[in-house]
Amino acid sequence: MSEYQYYEFVAVDRPLDDRQQAEMRSLSTSARITATSFVDEYHQGDFRGEPGELVERCYDAHLYLANWGTRRVMLRLPRGLLELDVAEQYCVGDQVTAWTVGEHLVLDLTSEDDPGERDVDVRESLSAIVGARAELAAGDHRPLYLAWLAGYGTWERDEDAFDRAQDDESEPPVPPGLRTLTTAQRELADFLRLDEGLLAVAAEVSPPLREVTDEPDQLTTWVTNLPAAEKDQLLRRIVRDQAAVVRMELLRRFRDETTTTNPAPSHRTVAELLDGAAKRRTERQHHTAAQHAAKEE
């Protein structure tokens, strides 16, 4: 099996300037580089840059895949839109980590499995997943919970992934809407190898999302009623090239003030979730076997 590594970076809020693009070119002569993206593939050798450091300074999202089983997604958000103490509730060993740097918070999500050939369309993966960043910025914590669940789901494939003491670890707050994931959330869950049965067990206590009707009209009214001085300040930030961040902040404030999304209390342990998924898997296997036996009669 030949070696394969794939690196992709995306700048969402602000494009890279000429100096930053030149810096990226110095790290790779073969990469496809634009003001908003960097894509490179390796069949031998390694990328000379350090992805975490590049996300801290330049990019809002990063995806990495290697055919020896490693998958990694990094997302960078303005600190005011996702607090570190909230993100840390969903951290799991090396699989889900979070830290702050300057005005940003960085999430690092990793999945490991046995070596294998490429089994996902990496050319489409980051463009599908990056929407989870805007969802997090709007206060939707489903991507965090999915990453936490996928992290502990590693235990089902690797019995040495965690210490047995973590059986009794309590799950973090369960966000609403786990039964109705967005496209970006589904892509993230698949990329991180989240087992469908484990997700189904976790979703059993997840309340439905509250429906928001006529949101555009409500948003227009809400913005109109903002104090004039505050709107002037927001406009100044927009002309200073912070339009994307201002938009995310306004949407987050609007949804916080007009929508109630209380997470379900977390009473279950990691062991209970994994045992529930194993039971569901066994029941499904028995059901499938019974169907096959009935057809052969």
C-alpha positions as YAML, in Angstrom:
chain: A
units: angstrom
residues:
- id: 1
  name: MET
  ca: [0.00, 0.00, 0.00]
- id: 2
  name: SER
  ca: [1.51, 3.30, -1.08]
- id: 3
  name: GLU
  ca: [1.65, 6.26, 1.27]
- id: 4
  name: TYR
  ca: [-0.93, 9.01, 0.89]
- id: 5
  name: GLN
  ca: [-1.49, 12.26, 2.80]
- id: 6
  name: TYR
  ca: [-3.96, 15.04, 2.05]
- id: 7
  name: TYR
  ca: [-3.82, 18.58, 3.46]
- id: 8
  name: GLU
  ca: [-6.45, 21.28, 2.97]
- id: 9
  name: PHE
  ca: [-6.84, 24.70, 4.58]
- id: 10
  name: VAL
  ca: [-9.64, 27.26, 4.09]
- id: 11
  name: ALA
  ca: [-9.82, 30.94, 5.04]
- id: 12
  name: VAL
  ca: [-13.47, 31.90, 5.61]
- id: 13
  name: ASP
  ca: [-13.55, 35.21, 7.46]
- id: 14
  name: ARG
  ca: [-10.63, 36.95, 5.79]
- id: 15
  name: PRO
  ca: [-8.57, 36.00, 2.69]
- id: 16
  name: LEU
  ca: [-4.81, 35.67, 2.91]
- id: 17
  name: ASP
  ca: [-2.81, 38.64, 1.69]
- id: 18
  name: ASP
  ca: [0.09, 38.36, -0.77]
- id: 19
  name: ARG
  ca: [2.66, 37.96, 2.00]
- id: 20
  name: GLN
  ca: [0.75, 35.11, 3.62]
- id: 21
  name: GLN
  ca: [0.26, 33.37, 0.29]
- id: 22
  name: ALA
  ca: [3.98, 33.66, -0.39]
- id: 23
  name: GLU
  ca: [4.67, 32.12, 3.01]
- id: 24
  name: MET
  ca: [2.43, 29.17, 2.15]
- id: 25
  name: ARG
  ca: [4.17, 28.76, -1.20]
- id: 26
  name: SER
  ca: [7.50, 28.56, 0.64]
- id: 27
  name: LEU
  ca: [6.12, 25.52, 2.49]
- id: 28
  name: SER
  ca: [5.07, 23.67, -0.66]
- id: 29
  name: THR
  ca: [5.90, 24.08, -4.33]
- id: 30
  name: SER
  ca: [3.22, 21.61, -5.44]
- id: 31
  name: ALA
  ca: [0.18, 22.94, -3.56]
- id: 32
  name: ARG
  ca: [-2.81, 24.64, -5.16]
- id: 33
  name: ILE
  ca: [-2.92, 28.01, -3.38]
- id: 34
  name: THR
  ca: [-5.44, 30.84, -3.58]
- id: 35
  name: ALA
  ca: [-6.30, 33.70, -1.25]
- id: 36
  name: THR
  ca: [-8.85, 31.48, 0.49]
- id: 37
  name: SER
  ca: [-7.55, 27.92, 0.13]
- id: 38
  name: PHE
  ca: [-4.54, 25.62, 0.22]
- id: 39
  name: VAL
  ca: [-4.64, 22.01, -1.05]
- id: 40
  name: ASP
  ca: [-1.74, 19.59, -1.29]
- id: 41
  name: GLU
  ca: [-1.31, 15.82, -1.60]
- id: 42
  name: TYR
  ca: [1.73, 13.72, -0.77]
- id: 43
  name: HIS
  ca: [2.60, 10.22, -1.97]
- id: 44
  name: GLN
  ca: [6.00, 10.48, -0.35]
- id: 45
  name: GLY
  ca: [7.58, 12.98, 2.01]
- id: 46
  name: ASP
  ca: [5.73, 15.34, 4.37]
- id: 47
  name: PHE
  ca: [4.29, 18.83, 4.44]
- id: 48
  name: ARG
  ca: [6.83, 21.26, 5.88]
- id: 49
  name: GLY
  ca: [4.30, 23.38, 7.74]
- id: 50
  name: GLU
  ca: [2.74, 22.80, 11.16]
- id: 51
  name: PRO
  ca: [-1.06, 22.73, 10.65]
- id: 52
  name: GLY
  ca: [-1.96, 23.90, 14.15]
- id: 53
  name: GLU
  ca: [0.26, 26.95, 13.87]
- id: 54
  name: LEU
  ca: [-1.12, 27.82, 10.42]
- id: 55
  name: VAL
  ca: [-4.70, 27.61, 11.69]
- id: 56
  name: GLU
  ca: [-3.80, 29.82, 14.64]
- id: 57
  name: ARG
  ca: [-2.43, 32.53, 12.33]
- id: 58
  name: CYS
  ca: [-4.06, 32.25, 8.90]
- id: 59
  name: TYR
  ca: [-6.86, 29.77, 8.33]
- id: 60
  name: ASP
  ca: [-10.32, 29.10, 9.75]
- id: 61
  name: ALA
  ca: [-10.52, 25.38, 8.90]
- id: 62
  name: HIS
  ca: [-8.15, 22.51, 8.14]
- id: 63
  name: LEU
  ca: [-8.64, 18.90, 7.07]
- id: 64
  name: TYR
  ca: [-6.01, 16.18, 7.03]
- id: 65
  name: LEU
  ca: [-6.24, 12.55, 5.98]
- id: 66
  name: ALA
  ca: [-3.60, 9.82, 5.79]
- id: 67
  name: ASN
  ca: [-4.14, 6.30, 4.48]
- id: 68
  name: TRP
  ca: [-2.61, 4.81, 7.63]
- id: 69
  name: GLY
  ca: [-5.86, 5.70, 9.41]
- id: 70
  name: THR
  ca: [-5.55, 9.30, 10.64]
- id: 71
  name: ARG
  ca: [-8.29, 11.86, 10.03]
- id: 72
  name: ARG
  ca: [-8.16, 15.36, 11.45]
- id: 73
  name: VAL
  ca: [-10.34, 18.49, 11.32]
- id: 74
  name: MET
  ca: [-9.45, 21.84, 12.88]
- id: 75
  name: LEU
  ca: [-11.85, 24.78, 13.21]
- id: 76
  name: ARG
  ca: [-10.99, 28.31, 14.34]
- id: 77
  name: LEU
  ca: [-13.64, 30.69, 15.69]
- id: 78
  name: PRO
  ca: [-13.63, 34.14, 17.28]
- id: 79
  name: ARG
  ca: [-13.36, 33.64, 21.06]
- id: 80
  name: GLY
  ca: [-16.51, 35.61, 21.77]
- id: 81
  name: LEU
  ca: [-18.61, 33.08, 19.85]
- id: 82
  name: LEU
  ca: [-17.45, 29.93, 21.64]
- id: 83
  name: GLU
  ca: [-16.03, 30.10, 25.15]
- id: 84
  name: LEU
  ca: [-13.14, 27.82, 26.08]
- id: 85
  name: ASP
  ca: [-14.88, 26.53, 29.20]
- id: 86
  name: VAL
  ca: [-17.82, 25.41, 27.04]
- id: 87
  name: ALA
  ca: [-15.58, 23.67, 24.49]
- id: 88
  name: GLU
  ca: [-13.59, 21.95, 27.24]
- id: 89
  name: GLN
  ca: [-16.71, 20.13, 28.44]
- id: 90
  name: TYR
  ca: [-16.53, 18.14, 25.19]
- id: 91
  name: CYS
  ca: [-12.78, 17.46, 25.10]
- id: 92
  name: VAL
  ca: [-11.64, 13.82, 25.00]
- id: 93
  name: GLY
  ca: [-7.98, 12.88, 25.38]
- id: 94
  name: ASP
  ca: [-6.12, 13.53, 22.13]
- id: 95
  name: GLN
  ca: [-9.27, 13.06, 20.05]
- id: 96
  name: VAL
  ca: [-10.93, 16.40, 20.91]
- id: 97
  name: THR
  ca: [-8.84, 19.31, 22.17]
- id: 98
  name: ALA
  ca: [-9.39, 23.06, 22.35]
- id: 99
  name: TRP
  ca: [-7.25, 26.08, 23.12]
- id: 100
  name: THR
  ca: [-7.25, 29.85, 22.68]
- id: 101
  name: VAL
  ca: [-4.74, 31.99, 20.87]
- id: 102
  name: GLY
  ca: [-5.12, 35.75, 20.52]
- id: 103
  name: GLU
  ca: [-8.71, 36.53, 19.55]
- id: 104
  name: HIS
  ca: [-9.53, 32.98, 18.48]
- id: 105
  name: LEU
  ca: [-10.46, 29.57, 19.83]
- id: 106
  name: VAL
  ca: [-9.19, 26.48, 18.00]
- id: 107
  name: LEU
  ca: [-10.87, 23.06, 18.00]
- id: 108
  name: ASP
  ca: [-8.78, 20.04, 17.01]
- id: 109
  name: LEU
  ca: [-10.78, 16.88, 16.21]
- id: 110
  name: THR
  ca: [-8.97, 13.62, 15.38]
- id: 111
  name: SER
  ca: [-9.98, 10.07, 14.50]
- id: 112
  name: GLU
  ca: [-7.61, 7.10, 14.29]
- id: 113
  name: ASP
  ca: [-8.26, 3.67, 12.84]
- id: 114
  name: ASP
  ca: [-6.39, 0.78, 11.26]
- id: 115
  name: PRO
  ca: [-4.51, 1.55, 8.03]
- id: 116
  name: GLY
  ca: [-6.60, 1.45, 4.89]
- id: 117
  name: GLU
  ca: [-6.97, 2.93, 1.46]
- id: 118
  name: ARG
  ca: [-8.81, 6.21, 1.03]
- id: 119
  name: ASP
  ca: [-12.48, 5.61, 1.71]
- id: 120
  name: VAL
  ca: [-13.83, 9.18, 1.70]
- id: 121
  name: ASP
  ca: [-13.91, 11.82, -1.01]
- id: 122
  name: VAL
  ca: [-11.42, 14.18, 0.57]
- id: 123
  name: ARG
  ca: [-11.84, 16.73, -2.22]
- id: 124
  name: GLU
  ca: [-15.37, 17.38, -1.02]
- id: 125
  name: SER
  ca: [-15.01, 16.72, 2.71]
- id: 126
  name: LEU
  ca: [-13.86, 20.09, 4.08]
- id: 127
  name: SER
  ca: [-16.29, 22.10, 1.96]
- id: 128
  name: ALA
  ca: [-19.08, 19.94, 3.42]
- id: 129
  name: ILE
  ca: [-17.80, 20.04, 7.01]
- id: 130
  name: VAL
  ca: [-16.85, 23.72, 7.31]
- id: 131
  name: GLY
  ca: [-20.51, 24.70, 7.76]
- id: 132
  name: ALA
  ca: [-20.25, 23.25, 11.29]
- id: 133
  name: ARG
  ca: [-18.05, 26.22, 12.15]
- id: 134
  name: ALA
  ca: [-20.86, 28.71, 11.49]
- id: 135
  name: GLU
  ca: [-23.24, 26.47, 13.44]
- id: 136
  name: LEU
  ca: [-20.93, 26.51, 16.45]
- id: 137
  name: ALA
  ca: [-20.62, 30.28, 16.14]
- id: 138
  name: ALA
  ca: [-24.43, 30.53, 16.22]
- id: 139
  name: GLY
  ca: [-24.55, 28.59, 19.50]
- id: 140
  name: ASP
  ca: [-25.33, 25.11, 18.11]
- id: 141
  name: HIS
  ca: [-23.22, 22.67, 20.14]
- id: 142
  name: ARG
  ca: [-24.13, 19.56, 18.18]
- id: 143
  name: PRO
  ca: [-20.75, 19.46, 16.36]
- id: 144
  name: LEU
  ca: [-18.98, 19.47, 19.75]
- id: 145
  name: TYR
  ca: [-21.13, 16.66, 21.09]
- id: 146
  name: LEU
  ca: [-20.65, 14.60, 17.92]
- id: 147
  name: ALA
  ca: [-16.87, 14.98, 18.21]
- id: 148
  name: TRP
  ca: [-17.00, 13.96, 21.90]
- id: 149
  name: LEU
  ca: [-19.12, 10.92, 21.07]
- id: 150
  name: ALA
  ca: [-16.85, 9.92, 18.16]
- id: 151
  name: GLY
  ca: [-13.84, 10.31, 20.44]
- id: 152
  name: TYR
  ca: [-15.16, 7.80, 22.95]
- id: 153
  name: GLY
  ca: [-16.48, 5.68, 20.08]
- id: 154
  name: THR
  ca: [-12.82, 4.90, 19.35]
- id: 155
  name: TRP
  ca: [-13.06, 2.55, 22.34]
- id: 156
  name: GLU
  ca: [-15.26, 0.23, 20.28]
- id: 157
  name: ARG
  ca: [-12.46, -0.22, 17.74]
- id: 158
  name: ASP
  ca: [-9.49, -0.07, 20.11]
- id: 159
  name: GLU
  ca: [-9.92, -1.47, 23.61]
- id: 160
  name: ASP
  ca: [-6.71, 0.22, 24.70]
- id: 161
  name: ALA
  ca: [-7.80, 3.70, 23.61]
- id: 162
  name: PHE
  ca: [-8.76, 4.77, 27.15]
- id: 163
  name: ASP
  ca: [-8.21, 3.78, 30.74]
- id: 164
  name: ARG
  ca: [-11.05, 1.75, 32.27]
- id: 165
  name: ALA
  ca: [-11.61, 4.50, 34.83]
- id: 166
  name: GLN
  ca: [-13.16, 6.57, 32.06]
- id: 167
  name: ASP
  ca: [-16.08, 4.12, 31.92]
- id: 168
  name: ASP
  ca: [-17.66, 6.27, 34.64]
- id: 169
  name: GLU
  ca: [-17.02, 9.59, 32.89]
- id: 170
  name: SER
  ca: [-20.29, 11.52, 32.55]
- id: 171
  name: GLU
  ca: [-21.35, 12.79, 29.18]
- id: 172
  name: PRO
  ca: [-21.39, 16.58, 28.64]
- id: 173
  name: PRO
  ca: [-24.64, 18.52, 28.09]
- id: 174
  name: VAL
  ca: [-26.67, 16.88, 25.31]
- id: 175
  name: PRO
  ca: [-27.71, 19.51, 22.74]
- id: 176
  name: PRO
  ca: [-31.12, 19.53, 21.08]
- id: 177
  name: GLY
  ca: [-31.55, 18.15, 17.58]
- id: 178
  name: LEU
  ca: [-29.31, 15.07, 17.55]
- id: 179
  name: ARG
  ca: [-32.04, 13.20, 15.64]
- id: 180
  name: THR
  ca: [-32.05, 15.84, 12.89]
- id: 181
  name: LEU
  ca: [-28.45, 16.66, 12.05]
- id: 182
  name: THR
  ca: [-27.55, 19.24, 9.43]
- id: 183
  name: THR
  ca: [-25.58, 18.23, 6.35]
- id: 184
  name: ALA
  ca: [-22.37, 19.65, 7.83]
- id: 185
  name: GLN
  ca: [-22.92, 17.78, 11.10]
- id: 186
  name: ARG
  ca: [-23.60, 14.53, 9.27]
- id: 187
  name: GLU
  ca: [-20.41, 14.94, 7.22]
- id: 188
  name: LEU
  ca: [-18.42, 15.68, 10.37]
- id: 189
  name: ALA
  ca: [-19.82, 12.62, 12.14]
- id: 190
  name: ASP
  ca: [-19.02, 10.39, 9.16]
- id: 191
  name: PHE
  ca: [-15.50, 11.81, 8.80]
- id: 192
  name: LEU
  ca: [-14.81, 11.16, 12.50]
- id: 193
  name: ARG
  ca: [-16.17, 7.59, 12.13]
- id: 194
  name: LEU
  ca: [-19.07, 8.08, 14.54]
- id: 195
  name: ASP
  ca: [-21.02, 4.82, 14.76]
- id: 196
  name: GLU
  ca: [-24.70, 5.17, 13.79]
- id: 197
  name: GLY
  ca: [-25.82, 2.97, 16.67]
- id: 198
  name: LEU
  ca: [-23.90, 5.02, 19.21]
- id: 199
  name: LEU
  ca: [-25.40, 8.21, 17.81]
- id: 200
  name: ALA
  ca: [-28.90, 6.72, 17.98]
- id: 201
  name: VAL
  ca: [-28.42, 5.82, 21.65]
- id: 202
  name: ALA
  ca: [-27.07, 9.29, 22.46]
- id: 203
  name: ALA
  ca: [-29.96, 10.96, 20.61]
- id: 204
  name: GLU
  ca: [-32.58, 9.22, 22.75]
- id: 205
  name: VAL
  ca: [-32.51, 12.03, 25.34]
- id: 206
  name: SER
  ca: [-31.86, 14.90, 22.90]
- id: 207
  name: PRO
  ca: [-34.89, 17.23, 22.76]
- id: 208
  name: PRO
  ca: [-36.11, 18.39, 19.34]
- id: 209
  name: LEU
  ca: [-34.98, 21.71, 18.00]
- id: 210
  name: ARG
  ca: [-37.38, 24.54, 18.58]
- id: 211
  name: GLU
  ca: [-38.91, 25.68, 15.32]
- id: 212
  name: VAL
  ca: [-38.25, 29.31, 14.42]
- id: 213
  name: THR
  ca: [-40.84, 30.82, 12.09]
- id: 214
  name: ASP
  ca: [-40.42, 33.94, 9.96]
- id: 215
  name: GLU
  ca: [-36.83, 34.30, 11.13]
- id: 216
  name: PRO
  ca: [-35.83, 36.81, 8.37]
- id: 217
  name: ASP
  ca: [-38.61, 39.18, 9.41]
- id: 218
  name: GLN
  ca: [-37.77, 38.77, 13.10]
- id: 219
  name: LEU
  ca: [-34.09, 39.38, 12.37]
- id: 220
  name: THR
  ca: [-34.86, 42.54, 10.38]
- id: 221
  name: THR
  ca: [-36.96, 43.92, 13.22]
- id: 222
  name: TRP
  ca: [-34.33, 42.98, 15.79]
- id: 223
  name: VAL
  ca: [-31.52, 44.74, 13.86]
- id: 224
  name: THR
  ca: [-33.70, 47.82, 13.27]
- id: 225
  name: ASN
  ca: [-34.25, 48.15, 17.02]
- id: 226
  name: LEU
  ca: [-30.56, 48.08, 17.92]
- id: 227
  name: PRO
  ca: [-29.30, 51.38, 19.40]
- id: 228
  name: ALA
  ca: [-27.95, 53.79, 16.77]
- id: 229
  name: ALA
  ca: [-24.57, 54.07, 18.51]
- id: 230
  name: GLU
  ca: [-24.18, 50.31, 18.46]
- id: 231
  name: LYS
  ca: [-25.06, 50.12, 14.76]
- id: 232
  name: ASP
  ca: [-22.46, 52.82, 14.03]
- id: 233
  name: GLN
  ca: [-19.84, 50.77, 15.87]
- id: 234
  name: LEU
  ca: [-20.79, 47.65, 13.90]
- id: 235
  name: LEU
  ca: [-20.49, 49.58, 10.62]
- id: 236
  name: ARG
  ca: [-17.02, 50.77, 11.59]
- id: 237
  name: ARG
  ca: [-15.96, 47.19, 12.19]
- id: 238
  name: ILE
  ca: [-17.39, 46.15, 8.82]
- id: 239
  name: VAL
  ca: [-15.35, 48.75, 6.93]
- id: 240
  name: ARG
  ca: [-12.29, 47.54, 8.86]
- id: 241
  name: ASP
  ca: [-12.64, 44.15, 7.14]
- id: 242
  name: GLN
  ca: [-14.49, 42.38, 9.97]
- id: 243
  name: ALA
  ca: [-17.77, 41.84, 8.12]
- id: 244
  name: ALA
  ca: [-17.80, 38.05, 8.50]
- id: 245
  name: VAL
  ca: [-17.18, 38.18, 12.25]
- id: 246
  name: VAL
  ca: [-19.76, 40.93, 12.74]
- id: 247
  name: ARG
  ca: [-22.35, 38.84, 10.89]
- id: 248
  name: MET
  ca: [-21.68, 35.78, 13.06]
- id: 249
  name: GLU
  ca: [-21.85, 37.84, 16.26]
- id: 250
  name: LEU
  ca: [-25.18, 39.41, 15.26]
- id: 251
  name: LEU
  ca: [-26.73, 36.07, 14.33]
- id: 252
  name: ARG
  ca: [-25.50, 34.56, 17.61]
- id: 253
  name: ARG
  ca: [-26.98, 37.42, 19.66]
- id: 254
  name: PHE
  ca: [-30.26, 37.29, 17.75]
- id: 255
  name: ARG
  ca: [-30.67, 33.55, 18.30]
- id: 256
  name: ASP
  ca: [-29.63, 33.79, 21.94]
- id: 257
  name: GLU
  ca: [-32.27, 36.43, 22.57]
- id: 258
  name: THR
  ca: [-35.09, 34.89, 20.53]
- id: 259
  name: THR
  ca: [-34.61, 31.11, 20.79]
- id: 260
  name: THR
  ca: [-34.50, 28.84, 23.81]
- id: 261
  name: THR
  ca: [-32.33, 25.76, 23.30]
- id: 262
  name: ASN
  ca: [-31.76, 24.14, 26.66]
- id: 263
  name: PRO
  ca: [-29.45, 21.11, 26.53]
- id: 264
  name: ALA
  ca: [-30.64, 17.91, 28.16]
- id: 265
  name: PRO
  ca: [-29.09, 17.17, 31.58]
- id: 266
  name: SER
  ca: [-26.24, 14.68, 31.34]
- id: 267
  name: HIS
  ca: [-26.78, 11.68, 33.60]
- id: 268
  name: ARG
  ca: [-25.37, 8.88, 31.44]
- id: 269
  name: THR
  ca: [-21.83, 7.56, 31.59]
- id: 270
  name: VAL
  ca: [-19.52, 6.63, 28.75]
- id: 271
  name: ALA
  ca: [-19.98, 2.95, 29.62]
- id: 272
  name: GLU
  ca: [-23.78, 3.24, 29.47]
- id: 273
  name: LEU
  ca: [-23.64, 4.84, 26.03]
- id: 274
  name: LEU
  ca: [-21.20, 2.27, 24.64]
- id: 275
  name: ASP
  ca: [-23.12, -0.63, 26.19]
- id: 276
  name: GLY
  ca: [-26.34, 0.74, 24.70]
- id: 277
  name: ALA
  ca: [-24.74, 0.91, 21.26]
- id: 278
  name: ALA
  ca: [-23.40, -2.65, 21.60]
- id: 279
  name: LYS
  ca: [-26.86, -3.91, 22.62]
- id: 280
  name: ARG
  ca: [-28.46, -2.14, 19.68]
- id: 281
  name: ARG
  ca: [-25.87, -3.65, 17.31]
- id: 282
  name: THR
  ca: [-26.48, -7.16, 18.65]
- id: 283
  name: GLU
  ca: [-30.25, -6.77, 18.30]
- id: 284
  name: ARG
  ca: [-29.83, -5.57, 14.72]
- id: 285
  name: GLN
  ca: [-27.59, -8.55, 13.88]
- id: 286
  name: HIS
  ca: [-30.13, -10.98, 15.37]
- id: 287
  name: HIS
  ca: [-32.92, -9.32, 13.42]
- id: 288
  name: THR
  ca: [-30.95, -9.55, 10.18]
- id: 289
  name: ALA
  ca: [-30.09, -13.21, 10.83]
- id: 290
  name: ALA
  ca: [-33.76, -14.00, 11.51]
- id: 291
  name: GLN
  ca: [-34.79, -12.34, 8.26]
- id: 292
  name: HIS
  ca: [-32.23, -14.38, 6.30]
- id: 293
  name: ALA
  ca: [-33.34, -17.58, 7.99]
- id: 294
  name: ALA
  ca: [-36.99, -16.84, 7.16]
- id: 295
  name: LYS
  ca: [-36.16, -16.32, 3.48]
- id: 296
  name: GLU
  ca: [-34.34, -19.69, 3.31]
- id: 297
  name: GLU
  ca: [-37.28, -21.65, 4.70]
...
